[in-house]
Amino acid sequence: MKKIVAAALCAALTASACASSPDNVRAQYVSPLQYQSLTCEQIEAELRGISSRVAELTGQQRRRASQDAWAVGGALIFWPALFFLMRGDKAEELGRMKGEYDALVAAGQSKQCAATRAPGTAN
């Protein structure tokens, strides 16, 4: 009975602590209204900064998810490896940054900024 409880506990801990793939992290909603006072140049500068941060977080999240996958495999042999699953997840910040990016794009589109126009559109 103790083995069954221990296995269930390990499975629950493993499933809840693993970092998700950055491709599975959804953008959090951020209102584009907060960017309406910015000029197109300011919006474009913000987009560049956030794009850079999203790329950085995506790399960190991808590495963390890969490390967690290895730790889960190691946990089958060496259970203290489970403790490595509880640190370094960047999913929340990545989701927030993706939301900021989407809000900036929406604000830029409402102002008809060149950097946020869909490819192939005139003007």
C-alpha positions as CSV (number, residue, x, y, z in Angstrom):
1,M,0.0,0.0,0.0
2,K,2.9,2.4,0.8
3,K,4.4,1.8,-2.6
4,I,1.1,2.7,-4.3
5,V,0.7,5.9,-2.3
6,A,4.4,6.9,-2.9
7,A,4.0,6.2,-6.7
8,A,0.8,8.3,-6.8
9,L,2.5,11.2,-4.9
10,C,5.5,11.1,-7.3
11,A,3.2,11.1,-10.3
12,A,1.2,14.1,-9.0
13,L,4.3,16.0,-8.1
14,T,5.9,15.3,-11.5
15,A,2.8,16.3,-13.4
16,S,2.2,19.5,-11.6
17,A,5.8,20.7,-11.4
18,C,7.0,20.1,-15.0
19,A,7.6,23.2,-17.0
20,S,5.4,23.4,-20.1
21,S,6.7,23.8,-23.6
22,P,6.9,27.5,-24.6
23,D,4.7,26.7,-27.6
24,N,1.9,25.7,-25.1
25,V,2.1,29.0,-23.1
26,R,-0.8,31.2,-24.0
27,A,-0.7,34.9,-24.1
28,Q,-2.4,36.6,-21.1
29,Y,-4.9,39.3,-22.0
30,V,-3.5,42.8,-21.8
31,S,-5.6,45.7,-22.9
32,P,-4.3,47.7,-25.9
33,L,-5.9,50.8,-24.4
34,Q,-2.8,51.4,-22.2
35,Y,-0.7,52.0,-25.3
36,Q,-3.1,54.4,-27.2
37,S,-1.1,57.4,-26.0
38,L,2.1,56.1,-27.6
39,T,3.3,57.2,-31.0
40,C,4.0,54.7,-33.8
41,E,7.7,55.1,-33.1
42,Q,7.3,54.4,-29.4
43,I,5.1,51.4,-30.2
44,E,7.7,50.0,-32.5
45,A,10.4,50.5,-29.9
46,E,8.3,48.7,-27.3
47,L,7.6,45.9,-29.8
48,R,11.3,45.4,-30.4
49,G,12.1,45.2,-26.6
50,I,9.2,42.8,-25.9
51,S,10.1,40.7,-28.9
52,S,13.6,40.3,-27.5
53,R,12.3,39.4,-24.1
54,V,9.8,36.9,-25.5
55,A,12.7,35.2,-27.5
56,E,14.8,35.1,-24.3
57,L,12.0,33.7,-22.2
58,T,11.1,31.2,-24.9
59,G,14.6,29.8,-24.9
60,Q,14.7,29.6,-21.1
61,Q,11.3,27.9,-21.0
62,R,12.4,25.4,-23.7
63,R,15.5,24.6,-21.7
64,R,13.5,24.2,-18.5
65,A,11.0,21.9,-20.1
66,S,13.8,19.8,-21.5
67,Q,15.5,19.6,-18.1
68,D,12.3,18.7,-16.4
69,A,11.8,15.9,-18.9
70,W,15.2,14.5,-18.0
71,A,14.6,15.0,-14.3
72,V,11.3,13.0,-14.6
73,G,13.3,10.1,-16.2
74,G,15.9,10.4,-13.5
75,A,13.3,10.4,-10.8
76,L,12.4,6.9,-11.7
77,I,15.9,5.9,-10.6
78,F,16.8,8.6,-8.1
79,W,13.7,10.2,-6.4
80,P,15.5,13.4,-5.2
81,A,15.7,14.5,-8.8
82,L,12.0,15.5,-8.4
83,F,13.2,18.5,-6.4
84,F,14.8,20.0,-9.5
85,L,11.3,20.3,-11.1
86,M,10.3,23.0,-8.7
87,R,12.4,25.9,-10.0
88,G,13.0,28.0,-13.1
89,D,9.6,27.9,-14.8
90,K,9.1,31.1,-16.9
91,A,5.6,30.3,-18.2
92,E,3.8,33.0,-16.3
93,E,6.2,35.8,-17.4
94,L,6.2,34.4,-20.9
95,G,2.4,34.5,-21.1
96,R,2.4,38.1,-19.8
97,M,5.0,39.2,-22.4
98,K,3.1,37.5,-25.2
99,G,0.0,39.4,-24.0
100,E,2.0,42.7,-24.0
101,Y,3.2,42.0,-27.5
102,D,-0.4,41.3,-28.7
103,A,-1.7,44.5,-27.1
104,L,1.1,46.6,-28.7
105,V,0.3,45.1,-32.1
106,A,-3.4,45.9,-31.6
107,A,-2.6,49.5,-30.5
108,G,-0.3,49.9,-33.5
109,Q,-2.9,48.5,-35.9
110,S,-5.5,50.9,-34.6
111,K,-3.1,53.8,-35.3
112,Q,-2.2,52.3,-38.6
113,C,1.5,52.1,-37.7
114,A,3.7,50.6,-40.5
115,A,5.4,48.0,-38.3
116,T,2.1,46.4,-37.2
117,R,0.4,46.3,-40.7
118,A,-0.2,42.9,-42.1
119,P,2.2,41.9,-44.9
120,G,1.0,43.0,-48.3
121,T,-1.2,45.8,-47.2
122,A,-0.8,49.2,-48.9
123,N,-0.1,52.6,-47.3
